[in-house]
Amino acid sequence: MTGRLLHPFAWWAWAGALGYAALRTTNILLLGLIIAVSWVVVAARRPDTPWASGYSTFLRLGAFVVILRVLLEIAFGQRLPGTVLFVTPQVTLPTWVAGTSIGGPVTIAALVGAVAAGLQLAALLACVGAANSLTSPARVLRALPTPFYEVGLVVTVGLSFAPLATVGARRVREARRLRGRPDRGLASVRGVAVPVLEGALDQALALAASMDSRGYGRRGSLGVGRRRSAAAATVTAVVLTGAGAYALFGGSAALAPIALLLAALAFGISVVIVRTGAPRTRYRPDPWLAAEWITAIIAAVAAAAFTVAARLDPFGLNPPLVPARIPPLPALATGAVLLSVLPAVLTPAPPPEDSA
C-alpha cells in the first residue's frame, strides 16, 4: 500500500490512545517505550512536507520539561527517605509554610519521582507532536463536523504553531548563515525572533483572506435560533468532555462514563441541528478504508488494555518510589504499547508530496 495519506482522525485516535497510556502510568520504562513507539511510527509514516518537521520540536520541549522538573525537585521538592545523593544549601521556612522546603538532602527516590513526572508530560507532548506531524492541520480542519468547525479552527491554529515556527526559524537561520551573521545562541535571538513573528503574522493574514474568499465560516441558511442552539450544544459537549476526562484521570471513574455519555448526546444534538439547516459540502473528502479501521482498532485495544492493566496491576503502572529500584514492565501494558507500533507497517506509505 503506497501513495496515500491516512485519515487524520485515525492518526489522532492512535495518538490519543498513546497519550491516554502516558497519563495512566508513572513507570519510567513504559513512558520511554511510549516515546520510542511514537518516534518509530513518525519516522515510518511522516510525509515529506514542511509542516511535518515539528516532531523534533516537541521532543526538545519534552526534554526541557524533564530537566526543569528535576531542577524544581532539587530546589523545592519533598525530602523523601532513601539514599542521599547530595545535599543542597537549605533555607529554614516559617511554620505556616509547613510541607515546603528550599534545599536540603536529595535522595534517589526524589529524583526518580521527578524524572517520572517530567517524562509523563514529555510522553504526552511526543504523542501530540506525532499526530501533528503525521497529518496536516488543514486536513484535520476539513474533516471536522460542521458544529465543531469554529472550535476546531482555534485548536488547529494552535497546534499548527510549532511546525510553522520551526519552518520559519529554519528559513531565517539559513538566510542569516548565508549573510555571515550568527544563527545560533543568544546573539541570534533578536535577529531570528522578529522575522519569524513577522512571517507568522503574514501567513495568518494571508490564510484569513484566503478562507474568507472561499466562504469559510459562512452561516448559509441557518437561522439565529438554530445557530445559538447548536453553539450551546457544542459548548456543552466540550465542557462535558473536559469534565469526563478530568473525572477519568482524577480518580472519579464512576462519573466519567456519565459525563462522556452526556457529551456524546450534546454533540449529536448539535450535529442534527446544523445538518438540517446548513448542509456542508467537502471537496475530495478523505476516505476511511481498511487501514483507518486497523489503526482505530489498535488504538481502542491499546487504551482498553491500559485500563484493564491499571486495575489488575496498579503498582506495575505506578511503582512506589520507596525503595528506589528499577520498575518492572507489566506484560499487558507493555504489549499494548508494542501493539501501537503496528501502524508503522500496516498503513499505506505517504506520497512524496502532500497535496492536502
Summary of the structure (lengths in Angstrom):
residues: 356
radius of gyration: 23.4
end to end distance: 18.8
largest distance: 69.8
contacts: 1100
relative contact order: 0.18
helix: 70%
strand: 4%
